[in-house]
Amino acid sequence: MVWWRRAECPVRQVEQDWIESSLDWLLAEFGSARLRGSVVLPTDDFFPGVYRGSHEDIGSVLGLLCAHMDIEPVRVVVEHYADDVDPELAMHVPIASRSSGAAGHHRVRDGRSIIAIRDDQATSPMALVATIAHELGHVLLLGDGRISADREDHEPLTDLLTVFFGLGIFGANAAFDFEQDTSRYRTTRLGYLTEPMFGYALARYAWLRGETDPPWAGHLDTNPRTFLKRGLRYLARNGS
């Protein structure tokens, strides 16, 4: 039996360096009070009421996230667009895969941020919160002029901002999804960070907050929770 296992970082060196330096930059930009703010959980305490996936429900989620991220709701307009996957094709193809990217779009019009949300995200509250949080991240980074859209890593940095703002559980849980029935299976990727990157980002976030065993980790799916724990073991031995 192996009683001791080497604590290894769950991501590649280049990913580790980027996550750590980017979280340090976010800390410098938004401050320690934001770092130590509340972690949003997928519970009734944070999202009260019955969720049915209507446009009104999406508006309610947007309002709650705007309040959490200190964004004035008047700065944001939500538009909806249809899913681009042909349901007829999906009935006949045994495997479907949608990979990478957020399920929304952000642009600025007349000084206001326009957030376009794909309608099919409304059926998955976890993915919906991850998507809206990502698009609101654009408001803080692009809309407030903190970075340029020409910055090569601005999309993954926006995902990382959601971790720093206590919303990483949703992005991590929505990063990869697997569904299977009797005739086919479907894999879906959402966002710009992989599950290991989300796991290590959450580990580094917890470590910066002084949390060696974060209570919110129980709300993570199995894969990101595993990567989080590996990251925390690594940081316990090698963190500086």
C-alpha positions in Angstrom: 0.0 0.0 0.0 1.2 3.5 -0.9 0.9 5.7 2.2 2.3 8.8 0.6 1.6 10.2 -2.8 3.5 13.0 -4.5 1.4 16.2 -4.6 1.3 17.1 -8.2 -0.4 20.1 -9.8 -3.5 19.0 -11.8 -2.6 21.3 -14.8 0.4 21.9 -17.1 3.1 24.3 -16.0 2.0 26.9 -18.6 -1.6 26.7 -17.3 -0.5 26.9 -13.7 1.6 30.0 -14.3 -1.2 31.7 -16.2 -3.8 30.9 -13.5 -1.6 32.1 -10.7 -0.4 35.3 -12.4 -4.0 36.1 -13.6 -5.5 35.6 -10.2 -2.8 37.9 -8.8 -3.8 40.5 -11.4 -7.5 40.1 -10.5 -6.6 40.6 -6.8 -4.7 43.8 -7.7 -7.7 45.0 -9.8 -10.6 44.2 -7.5 -9.0 44.0 -4.0 -8.9 41.6 -1.1 -12.5 42.4 0.0 -13.8 40.9 -3.2 -11.4 37.9 -2.8 -12.9 37.2 0.6 -16.5 37.8 -0.5 -19.2 35.2 -0.5 -19.1 32.1 -2.6 -22.4 31.7 -4.6 -23.9 28.3 -4.2 -26.6 26.5 -6.3 -29.1 26.6 -3.4 -32.3 28.3 -2.5 -30.5 30.7 -0.3 -28.9 32.3 -3.3 -31.6 31.6 -5.9 -34.9 31.5 -4.1 -38.2 30.5 -5.8 -39.2 28.1 -8.4 -37.1 28.2 -11.6 -39.0 27.3 -14.8 -36.6 28.6 -17.5 -38.7 31.5 -18.7 -37.3 34.8 -19.9 -38.6 36.3 -16.6 -36.6 33.7 -14.6 -33.5 34.6 -16.7 -34.1 38.2 -15.8 -34.2 37.3 -12.1 -31.0 35.4 -12.3 -29.4 38.3 -14.1 -30.5 40.7 -11.4 -29.1 38.5 -8.6 -25.8 38.2 -10.4 -25.6 41.9 -11.1 -26.1 42.6 -7.4 -23.4 40.1 -6.4 -20.9 41.5 -8.9 -21.7 45.1 -8.2 -22.9 45.9 -11.7 -25.8 48.4 -12.1 -28.6 46.5 -13.9 -29.3 49.5 -16.1 -25.9 48.9 -17.8 -27.0 45.6 -19.1 -29.6 44.5 -21.7 -30.4 40.9 -22.3 -31.3 39.5 -25.7 -32.2 35.9 -26.5 -31.4 33.8 -29.5 -32.3 30.3 -30.6 -30.1 27.2 -30.3 -28.1 26.5 -33.4 -28.3 22.7 -33.3 -30.7 21.1 -35.7 -33.0 18.8 -33.5 -33.8 16.7 -36.6 -30.2 15.9 -37.2 -29.6 15.1 -33.5 -32.4 12.4 -33.8 -30.4 10.5 -36.4 -26.8 11.0 -35.4 -25.7 8.7 -32.6 -23.2 11.2 -31.1 -23.4 14.9 -30.8 -20.7 17.2 -29.5 -20.7 20.9 -28.8 -17.3 22.2 -27.8 -15.8 25.2 -26.2 -16.9 28.8 -25.9 -19.6 30.5 -23.8 -23.3 30.1 -24.7 -23.8 33.9 -24.9 -22.3 36.9 -26.6 -21.4 40.4 -25.4 -21.3 43.6 -27.3 -21.6 47.3 -26.5 -24.4 49.5 -27.9 -25.0 53.1 -27.0 -22.8 52.7 -23.9 -24.8 49.7 -22.6 -23.6 46.1 -22.6 -25.8 43.8 -24.7 -25.8 40.2 -23.4 -27.2 37.7 -25.8 -28.2 34.3 -24.2 -28.9 31.2 -26.1 -32.4 30.0 -25.3 -31.4 26.4 -24.7 -29.3 27.5 -21.8 -32.5 28.3 -19.9 -33.1 24.5 -19.4 -30.0 24.2 -17.4 -29.8 26.6 -14.4 -26.1 25.6 -13.8 -25.1 26.5 -17.3 -27.3 29.6 -17.4 -25.6 31.0 -14.3 -22.2 30.2 -15.7 -23.0 31.9 -19.0 -24.5 35.1 -17.4 -21.6 35.3 -15.0 -19.2 35.1 -17.9 -21.0 37.8 -19.9 -21.1 40.1 -16.9 -17.4 39.5 -16.5 -17.1 41.1 -19.9 -18.8 44.2 -18.5 -16.2 44.5 -15.8 -13.2 43.7 -18.0 -14.1 45.0 -21.4 -16.9 47.5 -20.6 -14.9 49.2 -17.9 -11.8 49.3 -20.0 -9.6 47.1 -17.8 -8.5 45.0 -20.8 -8.9 45.1 -24.6 -10.8 42.7 -26.7 -7.6 42.3 -28.6 -6.0 40.6 -25.6 -5.4 37.0 -26.6 -6.5 35.5 -23.3 -9.5 37.7 -22.6 -12.1 34.9 -22.9 -10.4 32.5 -20.4 -9.5 35.5 -18.2 -13.2 36.3 -18.1 -13.9 32.7 -16.9 -11.3 33.1 -14.3 -12.9 36.3 -13.1 -16.0 34.3 -12.3 -13.9 32.2 -10.0 -12.5 35.2 -8.3 -16.0 36.6 -7.8 -17.2 33.5 -6.1 -19.1 32.0 -9.0 -16.6 29.3 -10.1 -18.8 26.4 -9.0 -21.2 27.0 -11.9 -18.5 27.3 -14.6 -16.7 24.3 -13.3 -19.8 22.1 -13.2 -20.9 23.3 -16.6 -17.4 22.9 -18.2 -18.1 19.4 -19.4 -21.4 17.5 -19.6 -22.1 13.9 -20.7 -25.6 12.6 -21.4 -26.5 9.2 -22.6 -29.7 7.4 -23.5 -30.5 4.1 -25.3 -29.7 5.4 -28.8 -26.9 7.9 -28.5 -24.7 10.0 -26.2 -23.9 13.6 -26.1 -21.0 15.6 -24.8 -21.1 19.3 -24.2 -18.3 21.8 -23.3 -19.1 25.2 -22.0 -16.6 28.0 -21.4 -12.9 28.5 -22.0 -11.3 26.7 -19.1 -11.0 22.9 -18.9 -12.2 21.0 -15.8 -8.6 20.7 -14.5 -8.0 24.4 -15.0 -11.2 25.2 -13.2 -10.2 22.8 -10.4 -6.8 24.4 -9.9 -8.2 27.9 -10.2 -10.7 27.1 -7.4 -7.9 25.5 -5.4 -5.7 28.6 -5.8 -8.7 30.8 -5.0 -9.4 28.9 -1.8 -5.7 29.0 -0.9 -5.5 32.7 -1.3 -8.6 32.9 1.0 -6.9 30.8 3.6 -9.3 27.9 3.1 -7.6 24.5 3.3 -10.9 22.6 3.2 -13.5 24.9 1.7 -17.0 24.0 2.7 -18.4 25.0 -0.7 -16.3 22.2 -2.4 -19.2 19.8 -1.8 -21.3 21.6 -4.4 -18.8 20.7 -7.2 -19.3 17.8 -9.5 -16.9 14.8 -9.1 -14.3 15.8 -11.7 -13.7 19.4 -10.7 -13.9 18.5 -7.0 -11.1 15.9 -7.6 -8.9 18.5 -9.4 -9.6 21.0 -6.6 -8.5 18.6 -4.0 -5.3 17.7 -6.0 -4.6 21.4 -6.4 -5.0 22.0 -2.6 -2.7 19.1 -1.8 -0.1 20.6 -4.2 -0.4 24.1 -2.8 -0.2 22.8 0.8 3.3 21.4 -0.1 4.5 23.9 -2.6 2.5 27.1 -2.2 4.3 30.3 -1.7 
